[in-house]
């Protein structure tokens, strides 16, 4: 098995389960009402701050207060535009499904619930043969989630940052640190969670922990949400070892006992499931060192420090002219290719080969 500090000291009795990555992340909208300081924005510029900018001169900061943490160096060549439930989207999904044997879609943003036609996007993706999930901060869920549930939405991954206005403010730009505004955001999130569970849609909580200063905040989040939601702790890509140290401290303070390691062939993401006192479950999502052998070989970020996500999987974007692009790295957006070009490219073949080789290696 590969080496990762999260695996050190785990008993050989902890079972290991291996599956293959067959997912596609689709950035359906760039708009977002949050200003999280660790946001990678799926690698693209913040659209509202870059409408008048051209590639090579995209602004890393703007009036919105939002960030895209890799923008200064990732070579992004386009801003993203909303995806519509039309024939061009259906064609892109079909081409990628057939080229990579995909069966699951994660709709991302920005904030997907701000997309006025999100239920129609869910329905189209389901009709094209995908199971569909949404990653959301819950700010507009009450308006669109009922329609999404009716369209066949499988689950929602709620990004949760705080239980109080003060906690939410800790991870937001100064623009979003006023108590009335953060209080409204938390109320909207709680209503979205309540509604999701009532609708019978799966609900998960994603909690990013940047460093040890946030451990107390995560304790409070777990106390509030873990009885009703499946909770996943995520490392902060931008904070590296500081985030991993914080997770170690959190697990120690919680008395967490490892239950299972889930390895996913063909993606840098892997997970360890824990059991907390009182039989509450907890999942920690980690990033391992996985690279595309040819594409990543000569990359300037291809080292243990600069490459923070590795090969995570394929992502789909739409630009303002209506062209769909496939990306394989949010730190190297210059690698993006139009869908028609990608499906016949060496990169697409490399992704297929990596998945098969990684599955062989992980199960050997």
One Martini backbone bead per residue (centre of mass of N, CA, C, O) as a GRO file, in nm:
protein
  364
    1UNK     BB    1   0.101   0.033   0.015
    2UNK     BB    2   0.085   0.341   0.044
    3UNK     BB    3   0.220   0.634   0.182
    4UNK     BB    4   0.072   0.768   0.492
    5UNK     BB    5   0.028   0.920   0.790
    6UNK     BB    6  -0.272   0.811   0.840
    7UNK     BB    7  -0.165   0.492   0.833
    8UNK     BB    8  -0.008   0.506   1.072
    9UNK     BB    9  -0.072   0.257   1.318
   10UNK     BB   10  -0.256   0.079   1.181
   11UNK     BB   11  -0.419  -0.191   1.197
   12UNK     BB   12  -0.440  -0.493   1.020
   13UNK     BB   13  -0.754  -0.524   1.107
   14UNK     BB   14  -0.818  -0.301   0.924
   15UNK     BB   15  -1.013  -0.266   0.673
   16UNK     BB   16  -0.988  -0.285   0.309
   17UNK     BB   17  -1.132  -0.084   0.048
   18UNK     BB   18  -1.181  -0.121  -0.311
   19UNK     BB   19  -1.220   0.114  -0.576
   20UNK     BB   20  -1.349   0.302  -0.856
   21UNK     BB   21  -1.325   0.583  -1.035
   22UNK     BB   22  -1.655   0.731  -1.179
   23UNK     BB   23  -1.627   1.050  -1.175
   24UNK     BB   24  -1.788   1.382  -1.215
   25UNK     BB   25  -1.711   1.721  -1.219
   26UNK     BB   26  -1.950   2.000  -1.217
   27UNK     BB   27  -1.949   2.337  -1.306
   28UNK     BB   28  -2.255   2.519  -1.294
   29UNK     BB   29  -2.141   2.765  -1.112
   30UNK     BB   30  -1.990   3.067  -0.967
   31UNK     BB   31  -2.173   3.157  -0.772
   32UNK     BB   32  -2.139   3.315  -0.433
   33UNK     BB   33  -2.207   3.396  -0.075
   34UNK     BB   34  -1.919   3.323  -0.014
   35UNK     BB   35  -1.562   3.378   0.146
   36UNK     BB   36  -1.357   3.154   0.147
   37UNK     BB   37  -1.010   3.132   0.218
   38UNK     BB   38  -0.981   2.813   0.078
   39UNK     BB   39  -1.077   2.852  -0.211
   40UNK     BB   40  -1.054   2.699  -0.547
   41UNK     BB   41  -1.294   2.716  -0.757
   42UNK     BB   42  -1.207   2.482  -0.955
   43UNK     BB   43  -0.962   2.686  -1.078
   44UNK     BB   44  -1.125   2.937  -1.132
   45UNK     BB   45  -1.222   3.234  -1.177
   46UNK     BB   46  -1.386   3.497  -1.053
   47UNK     BB   47  -1.623   3.619  -1.247
   48UNK     BB   48  -1.713   3.897  -1.118
   49UNK     BB   49  -1.388   3.991  -1.121
   50UNK     BB   50  -1.343   3.900  -1.465
   51UNK     BB   51  -1.509   4.026  -1.708
   52UNK     BB   52  -1.260   4.237  -1.811
   53UNK     BB   53  -1.069   3.993  -1.835
   54UNK     BB   54  -0.784   3.830  -1.947
   55UNK     BB   55  -0.579   3.606  -2.016
   56UNK     BB   56  -0.309   3.678  -1.781
   57UNK     BB   57  -0.516   3.905  -1.606
   58UNK     BB   58  -0.630   3.780  -1.372
   59UNK     BB   59  -0.794   3.829  -1.074
   60UNK     BB   60  -0.736   3.738  -0.732
   61UNK     BB   61  -0.894   4.000  -0.659
   62UNK     BB   62  -1.203   4.160  -0.525
   63UNK     BB   63  -1.513   4.284  -0.439
   64UNK     BB   64  -1.630   4.004  -0.339
   65UNK     BB   65  -1.391   3.840  -0.159
   66UNK     BB   66  -1.310   3.618  -0.331
   67UNK     BB   67  -1.140   3.300  -0.404
   68UNK     BB   68  -0.854   3.148  -0.600
   69UNK     BB   69  -0.574   2.997  -0.488
   70UNK     BB   70  -0.443   2.912  -0.798
   71UNK     BB   71  -0.456   3.149  -1.010
   72UNK     BB   72  -0.160   3.276  -1.023
   73UNK     BB   73  -0.041   2.964  -1.146
   74UNK     BB   74  -0.263   2.783  -1.340
   75UNK     BB   75  -0.340   2.903  -1.635
   76UNK     BB   76  -0.602   3.023  -1.682
   77UNK     BB   77  -0.830   3.071  -1.989
   78UNK     BB   78  -1.111   3.086  -1.822
   79UNK     BB   79  -1.427   3.152  -1.748
   80UNK     BB   80  -1.708   3.060  -1.599
   81UNK     BB   81  -2.024   2.926  -1.693
   82UNK     BB   82  -2.324   2.840  -1.705
   83UNK     BB   83  -2.511   2.554  -1.697
   84UNK     BB   84  -2.731   2.388  -1.923
   85UNK     BB   85  -3.028   2.192  -1.995
   86UNK     BB   86  -2.897   2.077  -2.279
   87UNK     BB   87  -2.764   1.927  -2.557
   88UNK     BB   88  -2.466   2.001  -2.493
   89UNK     BB   89  -2.460   1.869  -2.216
   90UNK     BB   90  -2.548   1.588  -2.296
   91UNK     BB   91  -2.313   1.534  -2.488
   92UNK     BB   92  -2.083   1.563  -2.284
   93UNK     BB   93  -2.178   1.337  -2.093
   94UNK     BB   94  -2.178   1.108  -2.300
   95UNK     BB   95  -1.883   1.120  -2.389
   96UNK     BB   96  -1.760   1.071  -2.101
   97UNK     BB   97  -1.903   0.813  -2.028
   98UNK     BB   98  -1.789   0.644  -2.271
   99UNK     BB   99  -1.476   0.706  -2.234
  100UNK     BB  100  -1.482   0.643  -1.883
  101UNK     BB  101  -1.708   0.495  -1.738
  102UNK     BB  102  -1.932   0.671  -1.609
  103UNK     BB  103  -2.178   0.714  -1.300
  104UNK     BB  104  -2.099   1.002  -1.161
  105UNK     BB  105  -2.215   1.320  -1.019
  106UNK     BB  106  -2.072   1.642  -0.922
  107UNK     BB  107  -2.219   1.932  -0.824
  108UNK     BB  108  -2.074   2.251  -0.860
  109UNK     BB  109  -1.870   2.547  -0.785
  110UNK     BB  110  -1.966   2.742  -0.630
  111UNK     BB  111  -2.332   2.758  -0.588
  112UNK     BB  112  -2.572   2.547  -0.699
  113UNK     BB  113  -2.842   2.671  -0.558
  114UNK     BB  114  -2.819   2.936  -0.754
  115UNK     BB  115  -2.934   2.764  -0.969
  116UNK     BB  116  -3.243   2.788  -1.132
  117UNK     BB  117  -3.186   2.478  -1.294
  118UNK     BB  118  -3.104   2.235  -1.115
  119UNK     BB  119  -3.325   2.017  -1.153
  120UNK     BB  120  -3.270   1.985  -1.462
  121UNK     BB  121  -2.978   1.887  -1.431
  122UNK     BB  122  -3.042   1.635  -1.272
  123UNK     BB  123  -3.233   1.504  -1.479
  124UNK     BB  124  -3.031   1.487  -1.713
  125UNK     BB  125  -2.815   1.317  -1.573
  126UNK     BB  126  -2.999   1.078  -1.511
  127UNK     BB  127  -3.080   1.028  -1.814
  128UNK     BB  128  -2.755   0.971  -1.879
  129UNK     BB  129  -2.661   0.763  -1.622
  130UNK     BB  130  -2.646   0.926  -1.346
  131UNK     BB  131  -2.547   0.987  -1.045
  132UNK     BB  132  -2.648   1.253  -0.804
  133UNK     BB  133  -2.466   1.528  -0.665
  134UNK     BB  134  -2.427   1.791  -0.411
  135UNK     BB  135  -2.240   2.084  -0.338
  136UNK     BB  136  -2.320   2.273  -0.031
  137UNK     BB  137  -2.403   2.565   0.182
  138UNK     BB  138  -2.736   2.619   0.182
  139UNK     BB  139  -2.837   2.919   0.094
  140UNK     BB  140  -3.077   2.789  -0.139
  141UNK     BB  141  -3.224   2.511  -0.079
  142UNK     BB  142  -3.530   2.570  -0.022
  143UNK     BB  143  -3.593   2.632  -0.334
  144UNK     BB  144  -3.449   2.360  -0.494
  145UNK     BB  145  -3.452   2.074  -0.350
  146UNK     BB  146  -3.733   1.962  -0.413
  147UNK     BB  147  -3.680   1.943  -0.722
  148UNK     BB  148  -3.430   1.760  -0.699
  149UNK     BB  149  -3.566   1.521  -0.563
  150UNK     BB  150  -3.770   1.471  -0.794
  151UNK     BB  151  -3.522   1.428  -1.008
  152UNK     BB  152  -3.301   1.230  -0.830
  153UNK     BB  153  -3.142   1.302  -0.593
  154UNK     BB  154  -2.913   1.149  -0.378
  155UNK     BB  155  -2.707   1.384  -0.257
  156UNK     BB  156  -2.573   1.605   0.003
  157UNK     BB  157  -2.289   1.817   0.041
  158UNK     BB  158  -2.226   1.990   0.326
  159UNK     BB  159  -2.079   2.293   0.385
  160UNK     BB  160  -1.928   2.342   0.708
  161UNK     BB  161  -1.812   2.628   0.929
  162UNK     BB  162  -2.051   2.684   1.153
  163UNK     BB  163  -2.267   2.751   1.449
  164UNK     BB  164  -2.172   3.048   1.441
  165UNK     BB  165  -2.100   3.359   1.339
  166UNK     BB  166  -1.807   3.353   1.449
  167UNK     BB  167  -1.714   3.089   1.312
  168UNK     BB  168  -1.772   3.166   1.021
  169UNK     BB  169  -1.583   3.422   1.019
  170UNK     BB  170  -1.301   3.274   1.036
  171UNK     BB  171  -1.345   3.172   0.704
  172UNK     BB  172  -1.381   3.478   0.615
  173UNK     BB  173  -1.408   3.747   0.469
  174UNK     BB  174  -1.465   4.063   0.581
  175UNK     BB  175  -1.739   4.097   0.425
  176UNK     BB  176  -1.855   3.821   0.608
  177UNK     BB  177  -1.843   3.936   0.938
  178UNK     BB  178  -2.128   3.995   0.995
  179UNK     BB  179  -2.365   3.886   1.201
  180UNK     BB  180  -2.628   3.898   1.032
  181UNK     BB  181  -2.515   3.747   0.783
  182UNK     BB  182  -2.408   3.484   0.916
  183UNK     BB  183  -2.679   3.408   1.044
  184UNK     BB  184  -2.831   3.365   0.777
  185UNK     BB  185  -2.651   3.138   0.669
  186UNK     BB  186  -2.707   2.935   0.899
  187UNK     BB  187  -3.014   2.922   0.869
  188UNK     BB  188  -3.011   2.818   0.575
  189UNK     BB  189  -2.859   2.558   0.629
  190UNK     BB  190  -3.054   2.430   0.838
  191UNK     BB  191  -3.294   2.423   0.642
  192UNK     BB  192  -3.162   2.241   0.428
  193UNK     BB  193  -3.112   1.998   0.608
  194UNK     BB  194  -3.401   1.948   0.697
  195UNK     BB  195  -3.520   1.914   0.411
  196UNK     BB  196  -3.347   1.681   0.308
  197UNK     BB  197  -3.438   1.470   0.519
  198UNK     BB  198  -3.744   1.491   0.456
  199UNK     BB  199  -3.699   1.402   0.142
  200UNK     BB  200  -3.480   1.152   0.149
  201UNK     BB  201  -3.203   1.273   0.123
  202UNK     BB  202  -2.888   1.257   0.133
  203UNK     BB  203  -2.667   1.360   0.413
  204UNK     BB  204  -2.370   1.563   0.434
  205UNK     BB  205  -2.072   1.664   0.614
  206UNK     BB  206  -1.837   1.920   0.538
  207UNK     BB  207  -1.515   1.965   0.710
  208UNK     BB  208  -1.279   2.208   0.728
  209UNK     BB  209  -0.926   2.191   0.854
  210UNK     BB  210  -0.655   2.399   0.871
  211UNK     BB  211  -0.603   2.407   1.197
  212UNK     BB  212  -0.578   2.407   1.542
  213UNK     BB  213  -0.765   2.666   1.572
  214UNK     BB  214  -1.027   2.469   1.464
  215UNK     BB  215  -1.099   2.236   1.661
  216UNK     BB  216  -1.323   2.357   1.835
  217UNK     BB  217  -1.519   2.404   1.603
  218UNK     BB  218  -1.547   2.101   1.527
  219UNK     BB  219  -1.666   2.004   1.788
  220UNK     BB  220  -1.929   2.168   1.761
  221UNK     BB  221  -2.021   2.048   1.492
  222UNK     BB  222  -2.043   1.756   1.590
  223UNK     BB  223  -2.248   1.802   1.817
  224UNK     BB  224  -2.471   1.906   1.613
  225UNK     BB  225  -2.449   1.695   1.339
  226UNK     BB  226  -2.372   1.383   1.380
  227UNK     BB  227  -2.652   1.253   1.445
  228UNK     BB  228  -2.783   1.343   1.139
  229UNK     BB  229  -2.496   1.321   0.999
  230UNK     BB  230  -2.255   1.258   0.775
  231UNK     BB  231  -1.920   1.303   0.869
  232UNK     BB  232  -1.660   1.503   0.704
  233UNK     BB  233  -1.316   1.538   0.705
  234UNK     BB  234  -1.112   1.798   0.565
  235UNK     BB  235  -0.850   1.896   0.409
  236UNK     BB  236  -0.632   2.165   0.359
  237UNK     BB  237  -0.453   2.231   0.089
  238UNK     BB  238  -0.309   2.508   0.179
  239UNK     BB  239  -0.204   2.374   0.482
  240UNK     BB  240  -0.126   2.085   0.504
  241UNK     BB  241   0.026   1.988   0.790
  242UNK     BB  242  -0.156   2.164   0.967
  243UNK     BB  243  -0.411   2.000   0.901
  244UNK     BB  244  -0.308   1.718   0.989
  245UNK     BB  245  -0.248   1.793   1.282
  246UNK     BB  246  -0.542   1.868   1.352
  247UNK     BB  247  -0.662   1.588   1.300
  248UNK     BB  248  -0.499   1.434   1.507
  249UNK     BB  249  -0.603   1.593   1.749
  250UNK     BB  250  -0.903   1.539   1.712
  251UNK     BB  251  -0.896   1.226   1.729
  252UNK     BB  252  -0.774   1.217   2.011
  253UNK     BB  253  -0.998   1.381   2.161
  254UNK     BB  254  -1.234   1.176   2.060
  255UNK     BB  255  -1.151   0.870   2.048
  256UNK     BB  256  -1.089   0.748   1.775
  257UNK     BB  257  -1.181   0.451   1.580
  258UNK     BB  258  -1.081   0.254   1.344
  259UNK     BB  259  -1.270   0.075   1.069
  260UNK     BB  260  -1.187   0.196   0.768
  261UNK     BB  261  -1.040   0.166   0.442
  262UNK     BB  262  -1.083   0.380   0.150
  263UNK     BB  263  -0.998   0.301  -0.175
  264UNK     BB  264  -0.947   0.496  -0.489
  265UNK     BB  265  -0.908   0.426  -0.798
  266UNK     BB  266  -0.798   0.715  -0.978
  267UNK     BB  267  -0.747   0.879  -0.702
  268UNK     BB  268  -0.628   1.086  -0.436
  269UNK     BB  269  -0.864   0.992  -0.281
  270UNK     BB  270  -0.919   0.906   0.070
  271UNK     BB  271  -1.061   0.696   0.343
  272UNK     BB  272  -1.144   0.713   0.700
  273UNK     BB  273  -1.311   0.526   0.932
  274UNK     BB  274  -1.487   0.610   1.236
  275UNK     BB  275  -1.538   0.563   1.593
  276UNK     BB  276  -1.726   0.705   1.835
  277UNK     BB  277  -1.842   0.778   2.109
  278UNK     BB  278  -2.165   0.643   2.082
  279UNK     BB  279  -2.136   0.540   1.771
  280UNK     BB  280  -2.023   0.759   1.608
  281UNK     BB  281  -1.952   0.865   1.296
  282UNK     BB  282  -1.637   0.909   1.099
  283UNK     BB  283  -1.483   1.094   0.827
  284UNK     BB  284  -1.163   1.098   0.659
  285UNK     BB  285  -1.026   1.304   0.410
  286UNK     BB  286  -0.768   1.233   0.178
  287UNK     BB  287  -0.440   1.289   0.024
  288UNK     BB  288  -0.260   1.137  -0.224
  289UNK     BB  289   0.002   1.025  -0.424
  290UNK     BB  290  -0.112   1.108  -0.754
  291UNK     BB  291  -0.028   1.045  -1.101
  292UNK     BB  292   0.019   1.127  -1.423
  293UNK     BB  293   0.276   0.997  -1.584
  294UNK     BB  294   0.294   1.205  -1.829
  295UNK     BB  295   0.155   1.479  -1.757
  296UNK     BB  296   0.324   1.512  -1.469
  297UNK     BB  297   0.632   1.477  -1.517
  298UNK     BB  298   0.699   1.801  -1.615
  299UNK     BB  299   0.590   1.940  -1.375
  300UNK     BB  300   0.653   2.205  -1.153
  301UNK     BB  301   0.461   2.059  -0.915
  302UNK     BB  302   0.619   1.772  -0.908
  303UNK     BB  303   0.594   1.754  -0.572
  304UNK     BB  304   0.555   1.732  -0.219
  305UNK     BB  305   0.469   2.047  -0.202
  306UNK     BB  306   0.311   2.173  -0.463
  307UNK     BB  307   0.139   1.916  -0.486
  308UNK     BB  308  -0.190   1.906  -0.339
  309UNK     BB  309  -0.393   1.698  -0.518
  310UNK     BB  310  -0.326   1.578  -0.768
  311UNK     BB  311  -0.505   1.317  -0.902
  312UNK     BB  312  -0.865   1.348  -0.874
  313UNK     BB  313  -0.992   1.406  -1.165
  314UNK     BB  314  -1.264   1.498  -1.355
  315UNK     BB  315  -1.358   1.810  -1.515
  316UNK     BB  316  -1.638   2.035  -1.585
  317UNK     BB  317  -1.675   2.308  -1.822
  318UNK     BB  318  -1.810   2.638  -1.903
  319UNK     BB  319  -1.796   2.884  -2.125
  320UNK     BB  320  -1.918   3.184  -2.258
  321UNK     BB  321  -1.932   3.032  -2.558
  322UNK     BB  322  -2.015   2.708  -2.484
  323UNK     BB  323  -1.765   2.556  -2.408
  324UNK     BB  324  -1.644   2.245  -2.321
  325UNK     BB  325  -1.428   2.150  -2.047
  326UNK     BB  326  -1.145   1.948  -1.953
  327UNK     BB  327  -1.010   1.866  -1.634
  328UNK     BB  328  -0.706   1.741  -1.429
  329UNK     BB  329  -0.620   2.031  -1.285
  330UNK     BB  330  -0.625   2.310  -1.062
  331UNK     BB  331  -0.301   2.380  -1.107
  332UNK     BB  332  -0.358   2.305  -1.441
  333UNK     BB  333  -0.559   2.475  -1.651
  334UNK     BB  334  -0.385   2.450  -1.921
  335UNK     BB  335  -0.493   2.138  -1.966
  336UNK     BB  336  -0.741   2.206  -2.091
  337UNK     BB  337  -1.010   2.053  -2.288
  338UNK     BB  338  -1.210   1.996  -2.515
  339UNK     BB  339  -1.414   1.738  -2.530
  340UNK     BB  340  -1.361   1.640  -2.823
  341UNK     BB  341  -1.050   1.630  -2.770
  342UNK     BB  342  -1.024   1.458  -2.514
  343UNK     BB  343  -1.158   1.174  -2.597
  344UNK     BB  344  -0.900   1.148  -2.824
  345UNK     BB  345  -0.675   1.156  -2.621
  346UNK     BB  346  -0.400   1.077  -2.430
  347UNK     BB  347  -0.525   1.161  -2.158
  348UNK     BB  348  -0.769   0.974  -2.159
  349UNK     BB  349  -0.603   0.713  -2.180
  350UNK     BB  350  -0.441   0.768  -1.918
  351UNK     BB  351  -0.676   0.755  -1.722
  352UNK     BB  352  -0.760   0.465  -1.778
  353UNK     BB  353  -0.485   0.335  -1.711
  354UNK     BB  354  -0.454   0.437  -1.422
  355UNK     BB  355  -0.697   0.297  -1.298
  356UNK     BB  356  -0.607   0.005  -1.356
  357UNK     BB  357  -0.328   0.017  -1.219
  358UNK     BB  358  -0.425   0.110  -0.939
  359UNK     BB  359  -0.607  -0.129  -0.884
  360UNK     BB  360  -0.387  -0.340  -0.895
  361UNK     BB  361  -0.201  -0.219  -0.671
  362UNK     BB  362  -0.421  -0.208  -0.434
  363UNK     BB  363  -0.492  -0.538  -0.469
  364UNK     BB  364  -0.209  -0.695  -0.446
   0.00000   0.00000   0.00000
